[in-house]
Amino acid sequence: MNKRKLAGTYVVLMIAVIFSVFPIYWMFVSATNTHAQIITGRLLPGSNLLTNLKNLLEAKNIGTAMANSFKYSITQTLLALLVSSIAGYGFEIYNDRGKDFVMKILMLSMMVPSISTVIPLYTMFSRMGLLNSTLAFVLPGISSVFLIMLFRQGARAFPHEIIQAARVDGLNELQIFSVCSCLLWRLPMWQL
């Protein structure tokens, strides 16, 4: 590779790194400066970190906020994994003429910006009386088209003969899904 091209590539990468890291640096600097210093755009760290932390802890209940963040993120992640894995399994295992068409529609929905769904979601949850509830926070994120596609690809790797054998042995569909999930991810199976 030409040295000029290589130098140009490094210059572009360094500019990208600066744009990527600067917000984190600005957040750290702002945490150590006073309000007046932040407004003036001071780029050097100050000496007010402990004062700012003390003011933050007095003004807001950080422990509750962190506990809520952990609770909601873990709940939403586990539900998204469960719902999307079952949907991906269903899209791959069951034979239906319309499943590929539905999957194409779902893939097209990935092109819709998520911000454009905020007002319809607000209206829908308002009509259902779910505003300011945990359910309204968790429900929009429990199904992800990307996760459904990912789990569908994972289910393609599983041999259909084992699924047919499990049906012959009398397992119901939830048990078959559990066995497939355990075997696919090489987890220890529990007693069914």
Disulfide bonds with the S-S distance in Angstrom:
none
